[in-house]
Structures are given as structure tokens and as C-alpha cells.
């Protein structure tokens, strides 16, 4: 995986290559230090490479796809390739990533998130509230994700920067789920996404040697 700026490589049995801490549009959101990035790949600096070996059983069968499993529900931190609306710090306090602010209705049934207007996916396309709504609806009404958003009736993009999650019942763990739920691009999502994911997170997937 690779992000604009410096480079870090992650390989091994997983076979993913990571490069670089994100900068510019991949910089901080709302002053909280989380990233939502963009950027074209640069060369990998060998001095910044890190090799990580993982058990072959840890290799994601469906690739790096939050709508199936990876980066959505099984981690205690945000995914590396995709951005999340919010993240948690070392003390499990919520801080912003894509979101600049959020609020909940008094009855706990409507959550409204305002998101950044400068985040872009790695293919250069802007990340908007429509992508957030697409991700949430796909998980809530799909049958493959490890994340539980079954209480979400629908997610609606009210504008390019405001998305509303409408719940059938209050759910006090919603924010924890959203903190590990990577946002995927509606325009670039389809068959094979997990093997060549387009995201706005800290890293780009540069290489994956499946089975090695």
C-alpha cells in the first residue's frame, strides 16, 4: 500500500506493499490527526520499507473490501486503505476522520454527519456524502459484511457534505462500528474491488502476492 509523500512497504505472506504516510489532502481531519487522503503513487523508498509476515490464514479471502469483511468490524482501529467517518484514540475516545461534526436526534434514531469537502479517493475523484450513504446502505442491506448495521433503515446524502443515517431503533454501539467501517467509492466499487481497492485512507495498495 502506498500514500503520497514518504513510503512504507508491507509485504510477506499477506503480500501487501505499503508505502508512505499521507500528506496534503491525505492530511489531518478536523485537527484530530486522522487521515482522509488522495494521491498518485510515487516510488517506494527502500529506507522506509517495513516487512510484515502474517499467517497464511490471515489473508483476506475477498481482499481488502469493507463491504465483505476486511476493514469493517474485525479490527480495533480504522482500516489502512479506506477512511472512516470517525476513529478512536488510544483511550477509545472518538475523534474525527472524514467527519467534521456529527449529532444525534433526541430519540436516537437519526444521526447526521457533516464530512470534509477536501477528501479524495486514490483515483482522484472526490469523496462525498453519497459514497458514505452507498457504503452504509450496502452493508446494512447486504449479507456479506462482518459489521452489524442491521438497525439502519437507510442512509441518505442530504448534500455533498451531509449524510443522514436513519435507524429503526437506537443503537449505542453505532459509533464504534463506524470507527472501523471503511468508506468505499460508489463510482469505483464492483467485482474485484477487494483485489484493487480504491480508497482515501493512509495507504494505497501497491502489491498483493496472493498466497505467499
Phi and psi in degrees as a GROMACS rama.xvg file:
@    title "Ramachandran Plot"
@    xaxis  label "Phi"
@    yaxis  label "Psi"
@TYPE xy
-145.148  140.507  UNK-2
-126.594  159.703  UNK-3
-59.9037  142.098  UNK-4
108.587  -126.627  UNK-5
-75.19  178.293  UNK-6
-135.164  137.799  UNK-7
-133.873  133.208  UNK-8
-111.98  135.485  UNK-9
-121.025  116.785  UNK-10
-133.063  -163.135  UNK-11
117.554  -149.137  UNK-12
-63.1148  -31.3563  UNK-13
-70.3245  -35.8849  UNK-14
76.5868  18.3942  UNK-15
-91.941  140.686  UNK-16
-109.329  128.297  UNK-17
-109.124  142.507  UNK-18
-143.765  126.664  UNK-19
81.5647  136.612  UNK-20
-78.3794  140.945  UNK-21
-75.4936  150.022  UNK-22
-140.506  -176.361  UNK-23
54.2591  -121.306  UNK-24
-66.8122  -14.5894  UNK-25
-90.5336  20.8752  UNK-26
-86.9005  -157.594  UNK-27
-72.3509  150.441  UNK-28
-112.634  124.863  UNK-29
59.677  20.9992  UNK-30
75.4081  11.0988  UNK-31
-97.8229  -3.69707  UNK-32
87.9525  -0.27987  UNK-33
-88.0334  159.911  UNK-34
-116.603  149.289  UNK-35
-143.528  104.595  UNK-36
-114.274  -173.667  UNK-37
-149.978  -179.385  UNK-38
133.463  147.556  UNK-39
-86.1969  154.134  UNK-40
-70.6695  143.45  UNK-41
-116.021  -178.172  UNK-42
-70.8914  150.98  UNK-43
-85.2924  124.003  UNK-44
-83.952  112.839  UNK-45
-56.6409  -28.2122  UNK-46
-71.0181  -12.7833  UNK-47
-110.204  15.6822  UNK-48
-85.0703  141.604  UNK-49
-130.624  126.487  UNK-50
-97.4281  126.292  UNK-51
-121.509  120.102  UNK-52
-97.315  131.749  UNK-53
-125.323  151.168  UNK-54
-58.6225  139.441  UNK-55
-57.672  -28.3239  UNK-56
-70.6177  -13.1523  UNK-57
-86.2468  -8.30106  UNK-58
-65.8787  128.261  UNK-59
-70.922  118.725  UNK-60
-59.9582  -36.6637  UNK-61
-98.3601  11.0584  UNK-62
80.3258  -160.926  UNK-63
-96.3832  69.3229  UNK-64
-122.846  108.951  UNK-65
-63.4922  -22.2502  UNK-66
-79.1342  -8.79441  UNK-67
-109.498  -59.2259  UNK-68
-158.956  -59.8734  UNK-69
-58.9727  130.577  UNK-70
75.3954  20.9238  UNK-71
-152.065  85.0173  UNK-72
108.645  -24.1504  UNK-73
-101.639  0.143524  UNK-74
-109.081  160.966  UNK-75
-101.242  7.03459  UNK-76
-142.366  170.999  UNK-77
-67.6997  151.71  UNK-78
-65.4386  160.059  UNK-79
-86.4978  -33.7939  UNK-80
-85.7016  -37.8806  UNK-81
-103.829  154.327  UNK-82
-87.928  160.215  UNK-83
-120.603  163.314  UNK-84
-63.3143  -44.0483  UNK-85
-138.208  167.685  UNK-86
-134.925  172.246  UNK-87
-115.242  145.597  UNK-88
-88.8952  -171.404  UNK-89
-63.2806  -20.2863  UNK-90
-104.628  14.696  UNK-91
64.1089  26.0182  UNK-92
-83.2961  145.284  UNK-93
-82.6209  133.745  UNK-94
-131.555  162.799  UNK-95
-81.0813  147.982  UNK-96
-124.729  -88.9985  UNK-97
-73.7325  -35.6782  UNK-98
-73.8608  141.206  UNK-99
-100.271  -25.1122  UNK-100
-163.966  160.064  UNK-101
-154.057  154.645  UNK-102
-148.316  159.082  UNK-103
-123.967  142.05  UNK-104
-67.2343  160.726  UNK-105
-59.869  -31.344  UNK-106
-87.6865  -0.758064  UNK-107
75.9462  12.5803  UNK-108
-101.687  -15.3848  UNK-109
-129.281  120.273  UNK-110
-110.051  129.674  UNK-111
-118.213  125.868  UNK-112
-117.838  129.658  UNK-113
-99.6744  129.793  UNK-114
-115.068  163.757  UNK-115
-60.9199  151.043  UNK-116
-104.084  6.90396  UNK-117
-117.275  4.01286  UNK-118
-80.7753  139.443  UNK-119
-132.656  152.233  UNK-120
-77.5109  167.397  UNK-121
-67.2379  -13.7398  UNK-122
-91.5351  5.67326  UNK-123
93.1164  -9.855  UNK-124
-77.9262  143.62  UNK-125
-68.5409  146.983  UNK-126
-94.2943  124.04  UNK-127
-124.208  175.871  UNK-128
-61.2088  -25.7633  UNK-129
-64.7041  -34.5928  UNK-130
-69.5559  -37.2045  UNK-131
-63.2641  -46.8427  UNK-132
-62.6094  -41.0648  UNK-133
-60.6886  -44.9561  UNK-134
-63.2552  -50.2577  UNK-135
-62.3836  -46.0673  UNK-136
-64.2762  -37.8356  UNK-137
-64.9752  -38.4727  UNK-138
-74.5708  -44.5126  UNK-139
-64.2336  -35.015  UNK-140
-112.045  8.17519  UNK-141
-99.3813  174.969  UNK-142
-121.896  18.6538  UNK-143
-116.015  -19.6254  UNK-144
-77.673  150.826  UNK-145
-82.2777  -14.5009  UNK-146
-80.0539  143.708  UNK-147
-101.416  104.117  UNK-148
-123.336  31.7213  UNK-149
-64.8764  -19.8699  UNK-150
-82.9885  -4.87826  UNK-151
-87.2357  115.525  UNK-152
-70.3146  -47.4392  UNK-153
-164.963  154.931  UNK-154
-114.183  133.71  UNK-155
-128.379  128.186  UNK-156
-82.0041  112.221  UNK-157
-81.2379  -24.1372  UNK-158
-161.004  -172.696  UNK-159
-66.8244  -21.911  UNK-160
-122.42  5.29673  UNK-161
-130.309  126.418  UNK-162
-127.079  142.579  UNK-163
-118.685  127.692  UNK-164
-103.342  119.718  UNK-165
-106.65  117.059  UNK-166
-101.477  153.049  UNK-167
-84.6293  -20.2287  UNK-168
-156.589  153.956  UNK-169
-61.8153  147.25  UNK-170
-143.663  107.568  UNK-171
-77.2635  -7.05997  UNK-172
-102.963  10.3155  UNK-173
-57.8551  -46.0017  UNK-174
-64.1082  -35.3169  UNK-175
-65.5045  -36.6134  UNK-176
-66.7693  -44.5896  UNK-177
-65.8174  -25.3677  UNK-178
-71.5413  -15.7738  UNK-179
-120.044  12.0614  UNK-180
-100.067  105.613  UNK-181
-70.9269  139.087  UNK-182
-88.9019  127.384  UNK-183
-105.082  156.07  UNK-184
-82.0499  125.279  UNK-185
-59.9673  -38.1419  UNK-186
-72.4992  -21.3543  UNK-187
-118.068  8.76929  UNK-188
-90.8867  136.944  UNK-189
176.711  -166.629  UNK-190
-59.2807  132.416  UNK-191
87.9483  2.17816  UNK-192
-58.1419  -40.1745  UNK-193
-61.8571  -25.709  UNK-194
-87.0879  -26.469  UNK-195
-135.409  65.6774  UNK-196
-71.2842  138.773  UNK-197
-101.311  124.322  UNK-198
-142.546  -176.391  UNK-199
-128.995  20.3227  UNK-200
-84.0364  -162.614  UNK-201
-70.8653  -25.4486  UNK-202
-132.09  157.448  UNK-203
-107.866  142.357  UNK-204
-78.1502  113.125  UNK-205
-95.3207  -36.5223  UNK-206
-157.953  139.719  UNK-207
-138.23  112.997  UNK-208
-95.431  90.8487  UNK-209
-59.1657  131.646  UNK-210
84.5569  -1.17116  UNK-211
